[in-house]
Amino acid sequence: MSTLPDFSDPRLPTLVVGHPGIMNFRGEEIALPEELLEKAMEELECLEEEVESTAPYPDFGRDALRRVYAIVDLVGDAVGGGMSCRPGCSACCRVMVATTAGEAVLMGDKIARTPSGQQSVWKRSIGERNALLDDLASKNTPPSDLTVFGGLLATCEMYERENRPCPFLGPDKLCGIYEERPLLCRVCWVLTDPVDCEPGQGPPVKFRTKVFEKAHALCGKISVIHFGDARVSPIPYWFRTEDQTGSKSLES
């Protein structure tokens, strides 16, 4: 099974650029920055060529991922005012977020730069989330592999019913690794009423563009070429301890 979601799947509750009317729950029409979207696609395509032509090198991979994030963030900034999302909402911080190996390295870099006291808090939460993930994955037949997208898909609904926040979500409901948060955390733009994001409600209608789709595929390609790792896992799963994985993890 593909490790990347199909953004064109009609079953996904999304609206994409080209939809006849992009309107939020307040009845406001969303102005689409067409020129910005075209420029973003061009920049992603140029970056993809650079990723493919550069010899494998993790530091280049780090830089390339941050360039992807910067392109996506410009699009998000342009449409964000019309969306329901606001600082402190944190509804999307309770879902299973699929992340690539390179994105996990950036998160790991942020952890390493963080004071030890906060690291300890995060590690406790990460351990709790991973114990839950392993338990839920074991309930499937066969048990789900949480290093491929199919395994995440088979487990995500059970996980999200648990309504557990991301280990990096602070008591102020703000992200503790915000500048290094993964791509999917950057593109959860919701058009519908915020109540649709609450457990048992919705599903919310999310805003999607080909820019987000291209960026997601490129993050996967960067991880494969420059980090030598094609796995896709939930955020906490990258930071399992040696006892949990049987081998050295990103947390070590």
C-alpha positions as CSV (number, residue, x, y, z in Angstrom):
1,M,0.0,0.0,0.0
2,S,1.2,3.5,-0.7
3,T,2.8,5.4,2.2
4,L,1.2,8.6,0.9
5,P,-2.5,9.5,1.2
6,D,-4.4,10.2,-2.1
7,F,-5.5,13.8,-1.8
8,S,-7.7,13.4,-4.9
9,D,-9.8,10.6,-3.2
10,P,-13.4,11.9,-3.3
11,R,-14.1,10.2,0.0
12,L,-11.9,12.7,1.8
13,P,-13.9,15.6,3.3
14,T,-11.9,18.3,1.5
15,L,-12.4,21.2,-0.9
16,V,-9.6,21.8,-3.4
17,V,-8.6,24.7,-5.5
18,G,-10.9,24.7,-8.6
19,H,-14.0,23.9,-6.5
20,P,-16.8,26.3,-7.7
21,G,-17.1,28.0,-4.4
22,I,-14.7,28.1,-1.5
23,M,-16.6,29.4,1.4
24,N,-16.2,29.1,5.2
25,F,-18.8,28.4,7.8
26,R,-19.3,32.2,8.4
27,G,-20.4,32.5,4.8
28,E,-17.2,34.3,3.7
29,E,-15.8,33.5,0.3
30,I,-12.1,32.6,0.4
31,A,-10.0,34.5,-2.0
32,L,-7.6,32.0,-3.6
33,P,-4.1,33.4,-4.2
34,E,-3.8,31.8,-7.7
35,E,-0.4,33.5,-8.5
36,L,1.0,32.4,-5.2
37,L,-0.2,28.9,-5.8
38,E,1.4,28.8,-9.2
39,K,4.7,30.1,-7.9
40,A,4.6,27.6,-5.0
41,M,4.2,24.7,-7.4
42,E,7.1,26.0,-9.5
43,E,9.3,26.3,-6.5
44,L,8.4,22.8,-5.3
45,E,9.2,21.4,-8.7
46,C,12.5,23.2,-8.8
47,L,13.3,21.9,-5.4
48,E,12.4,18.4,-6.4
49,E,14.9,18.5,-9.2
50,E,17.5,19.7,-6.7
51,V,16.6,16.9,-4.3
52,E,17.0,14.3,-7.0
53,S,20.3,15.6,-8.4
54,T,22.1,16.2,-5.1
55,A,24.1,13.3,-3.5
56,P,22.4,11.9,-0.4
57,Y,23.2,14.1,2.5
58,P,21.2,14.5,5.7
59,D,22.1,18.2,6.2
60,F,20.8,18.9,2.7
61,G,17.7,17.0,3.5
62,R,17.1,19.1,6.6
63,D,17.5,22.3,4.5
64,A,15.2,20.9,1.8
65,L,12.5,20.0,4.2
66,R,12.6,23.5,5.8
67,R,12.3,25.0,2.3
68,V,9.2,22.9,1.7
69,Y,7.7,24.1,4.9
70,A,8.4,27.7,4.0
71,I,6.6,27.4,0.7
72,V,3.6,25.7,2.3
73,D,3.5,28.3,5.1
74,L,3.2,31.1,2.6
75,V,0.1,29.5,1.2
76,G,-1.2,28.9,4.7
77,D,-0.6,32.5,5.6
78,A,-2.5,33.7,2.5
79,V,-5.7,31.7,3.3
80,G,-5.5,31.3,7.1
81,G,-7.6,34.4,7.9
82,G,-10.6,32.7,6.3
83,M,-10.2,29.4,8.1
84,S,-11.6,28.3,11.5
85,C,-8.1,27.5,12.9
86,R,-6.8,29.7,15.7
87,P,-3.9,29.5,18.2
88,G,-4.9,27.4,21.1
89,C,-7.6,25.5,19.3
90,S,-5.5,22.3,19.2
91,A,-8.2,20.1,17.8
92,C,-5.9,18.8,15.1
93,C,-3.3,18.0,17.8
94,R,-5.4,15.0,18.9
95,V,-5.3,13.1,15.6
96,M,-2.7,10.7,14.3
97,V,-0.2,12.6,12.2
98,A,1.8,10.6,9.6
99,T,5.3,11.8,9.5
100,T,8.4,10.9,7.4
101,A,11.9,10.1,8.7
102,G,13.3,13.4,7.7
103,E,10.6,15.3,9.5
104,A,11.3,13.2,12.6
105,V,14.9,14.2,12.4
106,L,13.9,17.9,12.5
107,M,11.7,17.2,15.4
108,G,14.5,15.4,17.1
109,D,16.8,18.4,16.5
110,K,14.3,20.6,18.3
111,I,14.1,18.2,21.2
112,A,17.9,18.2,21.5
113,R,17.9,22.0,21.7
114,T,15.2,22.1,24.5
115,P,16.1,22.3,28.2
116,S,16.4,18.9,29.9
117,G,13.4,19.4,32.2
118,Q,11.0,19.9,29.2
119,Q,12.7,17.0,27.4
120,S,11.8,14.7,30.4
121,V,8.1,15.9,30.3
122,W,8.0,15.1,26.6
123,K,9.6,11.7,27.0
124,R,7.1,10.6,29.5
125,S,4.2,11.6,27.3
126,I,5.9,10.0,24.3
127,G,6.2,6.7,26.2
128,E,2.6,6.8,27.2
129,R,1.4,7.5,23.6
130,N,3.6,4.7,22.2
131,A,2.3,2.2,24.7
132,L,-1.2,3.1,23.6
133,L,-0.3,3.0,19.9
134,D,1.2,-0.5,20.3
135,D,-1.8,-1.7,22.2
136,L,-4.2,-0.4,19.6
137,A,-2.1,-1.8,16.7
138,S,-2.1,-5.2,18.3
139,K,-5.9,-5.3,18.3
140,N,-6.0,-5.5,14.4
141,T,-5.7,-8.8,12.6
142,P,-2.9,-9.0,11.6
143,P,-1.4,-6.4,14.0
144,S,-0.9,-3.1,12.2
145,D,2.6,-2.0,11.1
146,L,2.9,1.6,12.3
147,T,5.8,2.3,9.9
148,V,3.6,2.3,6.7
149,F,0.6,4.4,5.8
150,G,-1.7,1.4,5.6
151,G,-0.9,0.5,9.2
152,L,-1.6,4.0,10.4
153,L,-4.9,4.1,8.4
154,A,-6.0,0.8,10.1
155,T,-5.3,2.2,13.6
156,C,-6.0,5.9,13.4
157,E,-9.7,5.9,14.2
158,M,-9.2,3.8,17.3
159,Y,-6.4,6.2,18.4
160,E,-8.4,9.3,17.7
161,R,-11.3,8.0,19.8
162,E,-8.9,8.0,22.7
163,N,-8.7,11.8,22.4
164,R,-5.0,12.0,23.5
165,P,-3.1,15.2,22.7
166,C,0.2,15.2,20.9
167,P,3.1,14.8,23.4
168,F,4.4,18.2,22.3
169,L,1.2,20.1,23.0
170,G,1.7,22.3,26.0
171,P,-0.7,23.1,28.9
172,D,-1.3,26.4,27.1
173,K,-2.5,24.4,24.1
174,L,0.3,25.6,22.0
175,C,2.9,23.5,20.1
176,G,6.2,23.1,21.8
177,I,8.0,22.3,18.6
178,Y,6.1,24.7,16.4
179,E,8.9,25.8,14.1
180,E,9.8,22.2,13.4
181,R,6.3,20.8,13.3
182,P,5.8,18.3,10.4
183,L,4.0,19.1,7.2
184,L,0.6,17.7,8.0
185,C,0.4,19.9,11.0
186,R,0.9,22.9,8.7
187,V,-1.9,22.1,6.3
188,C,-4.9,21.3,8.6
189,W,-6.9,24.3,7.5
190,V,-10.6,23.9,8.3
191,L,-13.4,25.7,6.6
192,T,-16.3,24.5,8.6
193,D,-17.5,25.3,12.2
194,P,-14.8,24.6,14.8
195,V,-17.4,22.3,16.6
196,D,-16.9,19.9,13.7
197,C,-13.4,19.3,14.9
198,E,-14.5,18.0,18.3
199,P,-14.6,14.3,19.1
200,G,-17.8,12.7,17.8
201,Q,-18.6,15.7,15.6
202,G,-17.9,16.5,12.0
203,P,-16.0,15.5,10.0
204,P,-14.6,19.0,9.3
205,V,-14.2,20.1,5.7
206,K,-10.6,20.9,5.1
207,F,-9.0,23.2,2.5
208,R,-6.6,21.4,0.2
209,T,-4.5,22.4,-2.8
210,K,-2.2,20.6,-5.2
211,V,0.6,22.6,-3.4
212,F,-0.1,20.5,-0.2
213,E,-0.2,17.3,-2.2
214,K,3.1,18.1,-4.0
215,A,4.8,19.1,-0.8
216,H,3.7,15.9,1.0
217,A,5.1,13.7,-1.8
218,L,8.3,15.7,-1.8
219,C,8.8,15.2,1.9
220,G,8.6,11.5,1.3
221,K,11.1,11.7,-1.5
222,I,13.6,13.8,0.6
223,S,13.4,11.2,3.4
224,V,14.1,8.3,1.0
225,I,17.0,10.0,-0.8
226,H,18.7,12.0,1.9
227,F,17.8,10.1,5.0
228,G,17.7,6.6,3.5
229,D,14.3,5.8,5.2
230,A,10.9,5.3,3.5
231,R,9.0,4.7,6.7
232,V,6.0,6.8,7.7
233,S,4.9,6.7,11.4
234,P,2.9,8.7,14.0
235,I,4.9,11.5,15.6
236,P,5.6,9.7,19.0
237,Y,6.6,6.4,17.2
238,W,9.9,7.9,16.0
239,F,11.0,8.5,19.5
240,R,10.6,5.1,21.0
241,T,13.2,4.0,23.5
242,E,15.8,1.2,22.8
243,D,13.8,-1.1,25.0
244,Q,10.7,-0.6,22.8
245,T,12.4,-0.9,19.5
246,G,15.2,-3.3,20.1
247,S,17.5,-0.8,18.4
248,K,18.7,2.7,18.7
249,S,15.9,5.2,18.1
250,L,15.8,8.9,17.2
251,E,15.3,9.6,20.9
252,S,18.7,8.2,21.8
